[in-house]
Amino acid sequence: VIHIGALKGGDAALAEADIAAVVQAASGLPVKVILETGILSEAEKRIACRLVCNAGAAFVKTSTGFHASGGATVTDIRLLRAQVGPNFGVKASGGIRTLADTLAMIDAGANRIGTSASATILAALGTPSGKPP
């Protein structure tokens, strides 16, 4: 998870250095940074994306799925995708429970989905209505 205190406190350098330290410790493995978008302003989300990219991570992720502020929104996915560009990972996570939710996130630019409703979503793929049998 991004250093939210540093980000919200205006210390972008600290937040970026924290991410870069994780990237370095991962020794070439892809690093995903959770932004917890539900508690960030639009400006903070834009800054966070820049920091994540600058620090060498491979993905931005909307949320842990556990924060009371909520999870992924189509608006946030569009914003994240616009900020990181087409060749960076964007993971939508938190509150994705249906096939319609999943498809909306993919359409908005997510190339990874985090959900605890995988069985329901996959079951809906096999039905004409897109709803679980």
SETI-377062 format. One record per residue: x, y, z of N, C-alpha, C in turn. Coordinates in Angstrom, 2 decimals, padded with zeros to 5 digits, always signed. Layout:
N
+---------+---------+---------+---------+---------+---------+---------+---------+---------+
|    n.px |    n.py |    n.pz |   ca.px |   ca.py |   ca.pz |    c.px |    c.py |    c.pz |
+---------+---------+---------+---------+---------+---------+---------+---------+---------+
|       X |       Y |       Z |       X |       Y |       Z |       X |       Y |       Z |
...
+---------+---------+---------+---------+---------+---------+---------+---------+---------+
//
This chain:
133
+---------+---------+---------+---------+---------+---------+---------+---------+---------+
|    n.px |    n.py |    n.pz |   ca.px |   ca.py |   ca.pz |    c.px |    c.py |    c.pz |
+---------+---------+---------+---------+---------+---------+---------+---------+---------+
| +000.85 | -001.17 | +000.00 | +000.00 | +000.00 | +000.00 | +000.90 | +001.23 | +000.00 |
| +000.55 | +002.21 | -000.84 | +001.30 | +003.45 | -000.89 | +001.33 | +004.08 | +000.51 |
| +002.37 | +004.80 | +000.81 | +002.49 | +005.50 | +002.10 | +001.46 | +006.63 | +002.08 |
| +000.26 | +006.31 | +002.52 | -000.87 | +007.24 | +002.43 | -000.62 | +008.50 | +003.24 |
| -000.02 | +008.37 | +004.41 | +000.27 | +009.54 | +005.24 | +001.19 | +010.51 | +004.52 |
| +002.22 | +009.99 | +003.88 | +003.15 | +010.85 | +003.14 | +002.44 | +011.49 | +001.96 |
| +001.67 | +010.72 | +001.22 | +000.97 | +011.24 | +000.05 | +000.00 | +012.34 | +000.45 |
| -000.85 | +012.06 | +001.43 | -001.85 | +013.03 | +001.85 | -001.21 | +014.23 | +002.56 |
| -000.05 | +014.03 | +003.14 | +000.66 | +015.11 | +003.81 | +001.51 | +015.95 | +002.87 |
| +001.52 | +015.59 | +001.60 | +002.26 | +016.37 | +000.61 | +003.72 | +015.99 | +000.47 |
| +004.14 | +014.89 | +001.07 | +005.54 | +014.47 | +000.97 | +005.67 | +013.40 | -000.13 |
| +005.56 | +013.85 | -001.37 | +005.63 | +012.94 | -002.51 | +006.97 | +012.22 | -002.56 |
| +008.04 | +012.91 | -002.19 | +009.37 | +012.29 | -002.24 | +009.44 | +011.08 | -001.31 |
| +008.88 | +011.19 | -000.12 | +008.88 | +010.06 | +000.81 | +008.04 | +008.91 | +000.27 |
| +006.86 | +009.23 | -000.26 | +006.00 | +008.18 | -000.81 | +006.69 | +007.47 | -001.97 |
| +007.34 | +008.22 | -002.85 | +008.03 | +007.60 | -003.98 | +009.22 | +006.78 | -003.52 |
| +009.98 | +007.28 | -002.55 | +011.14 | +006.54 | -002.05 | +010.70 | +005.22 | -001.40 |
| +009.57 | +005.23 | -000.72 | +009.04 | +004.03 | -000.10 | +008.71 | +002.98 | -001.16 |
| +008.06 | +003.41 | -002.24 | +007.74 | +002.49 | -003.34 | +009.02 | +001.97 | -003.98 |
| +009.96 | +002.87 | -004.24 | +011.22 | +002.48 | -004.89 | +011.97 | +001.45 | -004.05 |
| +011.92 | +001.57 | -002.72 | +012.59 | +000.61 | -001.85 | +011.97 | -000.78 | -002.00 |
| +010.66 | -000.83 | -002.13 | +009.98 | -002.12 | -002.33 | +010.34 | -002.70 | -003.69 |
| +010.34 | -001.85 | -004.72 | +010.72 | -002.30 | -006.06 | +012.13 | -002.86 | -006.04 |
| +013.05 | -002.18 | -005.39 | +014.43 | -002.65 | -005.32 | +014.51 | -003.98 | -004.56 |
| +013.79 | -004.10 | -003.47 | +013.80 | -005.33 | -002.68 | +013.20 | -006.50 | -003.46 |
| +012.31 | -006.22 | -004.39 | +011.67 | -007.28 | -005.18 | +012.60 | -007.85 | -006.25 |
| +013.73 | -007.24 | -006.45 | +014.77 | -007.77 | -007.35 | +014.25 | -008.16 | -008.73 |
| +013.55 | -007.26 | -009.38 | +013.10 | -007.51 | -010.74 | +011.72 | -008.13 | -010.87 |
| +011.12 | -008.54 | -009.77 | +009.76 | -009.06 | -009.82 | +008.78 | -007.89 | -009.91 |
| +007.66 | -008.07 | -010.60 | +006.71 | -006.96 | -010.73 | +006.10 | -006.59 | -009.37 |
| +006.02 | -005.29 | -009.13 | +005.46 | -004.77 | -007.88 | +004.14 | -004.06 | -008.18 |
| +003.13 | -004.36 | -007.38 | +001.81 | -003.75 | -007.48 | +001.66 | -002.83 | -006.28 |
| +001.24 | -001.59 | -006.53 | +001.07 | -000.62 | -005.45 | -000.42 | -000.32 | -005.28 |
| -000.92 | -000.58 | -004.08 | -002.32 | -000.31 | -003.76 | -002.44 | +001.15 | -003.37 |
| -003.38 | +001.86 | -004.02 | -003.55 | +003.29 | -003.76 | -004.60 | +003.60 | -002.71 |
| -005.55 | +002.72 | -002.50 | -006.71 | +002.98 | -001.62 | -007.42 | +004.25 | -002.11 |
| -007.87 | +004.16 | -003.37 | -008.43 | +005.31 | -004.08 | -009.64 | +005.94 | -003.40 |
| -010.37 | +005.19 | -002.61 | -011.55 | +005.73 | -001.95 | -011.27 | +006.84 | -000.97 |
| -010.03 | +006.96 | -000.51 | -009.71 | +008.02 | +000.45 | -008.80 | +009.09 | -000.14 |
| -008.58 | +009.02 | -001.45 | -007.72 | +010.00 | -002.11 | -008.54 | +010.95 | -002.97 |
| -008.09 | +012.19 | -003.05 | -008.69 | +013.14 | -003.98 | -008.24 | +012.79 | -005.40 |
| -008.88 | +013.39 | -006.38 | -008.46 | +013.13 | -007.76 | -007.01 | +013.57 | -007.96 |
| -006.64 | +014.71 | -007.42 | -005.26 | +015.18 | -007.55 | -004.28 | +014.20 | -006.90 |
| -004.64 | +013.66 | -005.73 | -003.77 | +012.69 | -005.06 | -003.65 | +011.41 | -005.87 |
| -004.71 | +010.99 | -006.51 | -004.67 | +009.80 | -007.36 | -003.71 | +010.02 | -008.53 |
| -003.77 | +011.21 | -009.12 | -002.87 | +011.53 | -010.24 | -001.41 | +011.53 | -009.78 |
| -001.16 | +012.15 | -008.64 | +000.20 | +012.19 | -008.09 | +000.66 | +010.77 | -007.77 |
| -000.21 | +009.98 | -007.15 | +000.16 | +008.61 | -006.79 | +000.56 | +007.80 | -008.01 |
| -000.18 | +007.95 | -009.09 | +000.16 | +007.22 | -010.32 | +001.54 | +007.63 | -010.82 |
| +001.82 | +008.91 | -010.79 | +003.14 | +009.40 | -011.23 | +004.24 | +008.81 | -010.36 |
| +004.03 | +008.80 | -009.05 | +005.03 | +008.26 | -008.13 | +005.27 | +006.78 | -008.37 |
| +004.19 | +006.03 | -008.56 | +004.29 | +004.59 | -008.78 | +005.09 | +004.32 | -010.06 |
| +004.78 | +005.04 | -011.11 | +005.51 | +004.86 | -012.38 | +006.98 | +005.25 | -012.21 |
| +007.23 | +006.40 | -011.60 | +008.61 | +006.88 | -011.42 | +009.44 | +005.91 | -010.58 |
| +008.81 | +005.25 | -009.62 | +009.53 | +004.36 | -008.71 | +009.82 | +002.99 | -009.32 |
| +009.26 | +002.73 | -010.50 | +009.57 | +001.48 | -011.19 | +008.64 | +000.32 | -010.90 |
| +007.50 | +000.57 | -010.29 | +006.53 | -000.50 | -010.06 | +005.87 | -000.90 | -011.38 |
| +005.11 | -001.96 | -011.36 | +004.50 | -002.49 | -012.59 | +002.99 | -002.30 | -012.65 |
| +002.35 | -002.10 | -011.49 | +000.89 | -002.01 | -011.42 | +000.46 | -000.95 | -010.43 |
| -000.69 | -000.36 | -010.69 | -001.43 | +000.37 | -009.67 | -002.69 | -000.44 | -009.39 |
| -003.13 | -000.43 | -008.16 | -004.32 | -001.18 | -007.75 | -005.22 | -000.24 | -006.97 |
| -006.52 | -000.33 | -007.19 | -007.45 | +000.61 | -006.57 | -007.50 | +000.52 | -005.06 |
| -007.64 | -000.68 | -004.51 | -007.84 | -000.77 | -003.06 | -007.53 | -002.16 | -002.53 |
| -007.45 | -002.23 | -001.22 | -007.28 | -003.52 | -000.55 | -008.58 | -004.30 | -000.56 |
| -009.69 | -003.56 | -000.68 | -011.01 | -004.19 | -000.59 | -011.52 | -004.26 | +000.83 |
| -010.73 | -003.77 | +001.78 | -011.11 | -003.84 | +003.18 | -011.40 | -002.48 | +003.79 |
| -011.02 | -001.40 | +003.13 | -011.23 | -000.07 | +003.69 | -012.70 | +000.32 | +003.58 |
| -013.20 | +000.99 | +004.60 | -014.61 | +001.40 | +004.64 | -014.98 | +002.36 | +003.52 |
| -014.00 | +003.00 | +002.91 | -014.27 | +003.98 | +001.84 | -014.74 | +003.32 | +000.55 |
| -014.62 | +002.01 | +000.45 | -015.07 | +001.31 | -000.74 | -013.92 | +000.86 | -001.62 |
| -014.28 | +000.33 | -002.76 | -013.28 | -000.25 | -003.64 | -013.24 | +000.43 | -004.99 |
| -013.10 | -000.38 | -006.01 | -012.92 | +000.10 | -007.37 | -014.18 | +000.78 | -007.90 |
| -013.95 | +001.85 | -008.66 | -015.04 | +002.48 | -009.41 | -014.58 | +002.62 | -010.86 |
| -015.52 | +002.63 | -011.76 | -015.20 | +002.81 | -013.17 | -014.47 | +004.15 | -013.37 |
| -014.92 | +005.18 | -012.68 | -014.28 | +006.49 | -012.79 | -012.82 | +006.42 | -012.39 |
| -012.53 | +005.73 | -011.28 | -011.14 | +005.61 | -010.85 | -010.30 | +004.81 | -011.84 |
| -010.86 | +003.73 | -012.37 | -010.11 | +002.92 | -013.34 | -009.77 | +003.76 | -014.57 |
| -010.73 | +004.53 | -015.06 | -010.45 | +005.40 | -016.21 | -009.34 | +006.40 | -015.89 |
| -009.40 | +006.99 | -014.70 | -008.38 | +007.95 | -014.30 | -007.01 | +007.29 | -014.20 |
| -006.94 | +006.14 | -013.54 | -005.66 | +005.45 | -013.39 | -005.09 | +005.07 | -014.75 |
| -005.92 | +004.52 | -015.62 | -005.44 | +004.13 | -016.95 | -004.93 | +005.35 | -017.70 |
| -005.64 | +006.46 | -017.65 | -005.21 | +007.68 | -018.34 | -003.87 | +008.17 | -017.79 |
| -003.65 | +008.00 | -016.50 | -002.43 | +008.49 | -015.88 | -001.22 | +007.61 | -016.17 |
| -001.40 | +006.30 | -016.16 | -000.25 | +005.39 | -016.31 | +000.01 | +004.97 | -017.75 |
| -000.95 | +005.20 | -018.63 | -000.77 | +004.85 | -020.03 | -001.15 | +003.41 | -020.34 |
| -001.04 | +003.05 | -021.60 | -001.56 | +001.76 | -022.07 | -000.70 | +000.54 | -021.71 |
| +000.57 | +000.74 | -021.36 | +001.47 | -000.39 | -021.15 | +001.78 | -000.66 | -019.69 |
| +000.98 | -000.12 | -018.79 | +001.20 | -000.28 | -017.36 | +000.03 | -001.07 | -016.80 |
| +000.25 | -001.81 | -015.73 | -000.81 | -002.60 | -015.13 | -001.77 | -001.77 | -014.30 |
| -003.06 | -002.04 | -014.46 | -004.11 | -001.41 | -013.65 | -005.00 | -002.52 | -013.12 |
| -005.03 | -002.66 | -011.80 | -005.84 | -003.71 | -011.18 | -007.01 | -003.08 | -010.45 |
| -008.21 | -003.51 | -010.81 | -009.43 | -003.09 | -010.14 | -009.72 | -004.09 | -009.03 |
| -009.90 | -003.59 | -007.83 | -010.15 | -004.48 | -006.70 | -011.03 | -003.78 | -005.68 |
| -011.91 | -004.56 | -005.09 | -012.80 | -004.04 | -004.06 | -014.19 | -003.80 | -004.61 |
| -015.15 | -004.60 | -004.19 | -016.54 | -004.40 | -004.57 | -016.95 | -004.97 | -005.92 |
| -016.08 | -005.72 | -006.56 | -016.40 | -006.30 | -007.86 | -017.03 | -007.67 | -007.61 |
| -018.35 | -007.73 | -007.83 | -019.08 | -008.95 | -007.44 | -019.85 | -009.62 | -008.57 |
| -019.97 | -008.95 | -009.70 | -020.77 | -009.49 | -010.80 | -019.99 | -009.45 | -012.11 |
| -020.51 | -010.18 | -013.09 | -019.93 | -010.15 | -014.42 | -020.02 | -008.73 | -014.99 |
| -021.14 | -008.06 | -014.75 | -021.30 | -006.68 | -015.25 | -020.25 | -005.76 | -014.63 |
| -020.00 | -005.90 | -013.32 | -018.95 | -005.11 | -012.66 | -017.60 | -005.37 | -013.33 |
| -017.30 | -006.64 | -013.54 | -016.03 | -007.05 | -014.12 | -015.84 | -006.46 | -015.52 |
| -016.85 | -006.61 | -016.35 | -016.77 | -006.11 | -017.72 | -016.65 | -004.59 | -017.76 |
| -017.34 | -003.91 | -016.84 | -017.24 | -002.45 | -016.77 | -015.82 | -002.02 | -016.40 |
| -015.19 | -002.74 | -015.50 | -013.81 | -002.41 | -015.10 | -012.83 | -002.65 | -016.24 |
| -013.03 | -003.75 | -016.95 | -012.16 | -004.05 | -018.10 | -012.36 | -003.01 | -019.18 |
| -013.60 | -002.65 | -019.44 | -013.91 | -001.63 | -020.44 | -013.28 | -000.28 | -020.08 |
| -013.21 | +000.01 | -018.79 | -012.64 | +001.28 | -018.32 | -011.12 | +001.29 | -018.36 |
| -010.50 | +000.11 | -018.51 | -009.05 | +000.07 | -018.64 | -008.31 | -000.86 | -017.71 |
| -009.02 | -001.59 | -016.86 | -008.35 | -002.55 | -015.97 | -007.85 | -003.74 | -016.79 |
| -006.65 | -004.19 | -016.48 | -006.17 | -005.41 | -017.12 | -005.94 | -006.52 | -016.09 |
| -006.35 | -006.26 | -014.85 | -006.39 | -007.26 | -013.78 | -007.62 | -006.96 | -012.94 |
| -008.22 | -008.02 | -012.41 | -009.39 | -007.90 | -011.55 | -009.12 | -008.66 | -010.26 |
| -009.40 | -008.02 | -009.14 | -009.33 | -008.67 | -007.85 | -010.74 | -008.80 | -007.30 |
| -011.16 | -010.02 | -007.04 | -012.53 | -010.24 | -006.55 | -012.59 | -011.50 | -005.71 |
| -013.50 | -011.50 | -004.77 | -013.76 | -012.72 | -004.01 | -014.98 | -013.44 | -004.57 |
| -015.52 | -012.92 | -005.67 | -016.73 | -013.50 | -006.28 | -016.41 | -014.20 | -007.60 |
| -015.23 | -014.75 | -007.72 | -014.81 | -015.38 | -008.98 | -015.77 | -016.45 | -009.46 |
| -016.22 | -017.31 | -008.56 | -017.11 | -018.40 | -008.96 | -018.41 | -017.86 | -009.54 |
| -018.97 | -016.84 | -008.92 | -020.21 | -016.23 | -009.40 | -020.00 | -015.59 | -010.76 |
| -018.90 | -014.88 | -010.90 | -018.60 | -014.19 | -012.16 | -018.38 | -015.20 | -013.28 |
| -017.62 | -016.24 | -013.00 | -017.36 | -017.26 | -014.02 | -018.63 | -018.03 | -014.38 |
| -019.47 | -018.28 | -013.40 | -020.74 | -018.98 | -013.68 | -021.61 | -018.13 | -014.60 |
| -021.58 | -016.81 | -014.42 | -022.39 | -015.91 | -015.24 | -021.92 | -015.88 | -016.68 |
| -020.68 | -016.20 | -016.92 | -020.17 | -016.24 | -018.30 | -020.88 | -017.28 | -019.15 |
| -021.37 | -018.33 | -018.50 | -021.99 | -019.42 | -019.24 | -023.50 | -019.28 | -019.39 |
| -024.07 | -018.15 | -019.01 | -025.52 | -017.99 | -019.12 | -025.85 | -016.87 | -020.10 |
| -026.92 | -016.99 | -020.87 | -027.29 | -015.99 | -021.83 | -027.54 | -014.61 | -021.22 |
| -028.06 | -014.56 | -020.01 | -028.38 | -013.28 | -019.37 | -027.16 | -012.64 | -018.72 |
| -026.10 | -013.42 | -018.55 | -024.94 | -012.92 | -017.84 | -025.13 | -012.96 | -016.34 |
| -026.22 | -013.55 | -015.87 | -026.49 | -013.69 | -014.45 | -026.24 | -015.14 | -014.05 |
| -025.81 | -015.39 | -012.82 | -025.55 | -016.78 | -012.42 | -026.82 | -017.63 | -012.55 |
| -026.63 | -018.90 | -012.90 | -027.79 | -019.80 | -013.04 | -028.48 | -020.02 | -011.71 |
+---------+---------+---------+---------+---------+---------+---------+---------+---------+
//
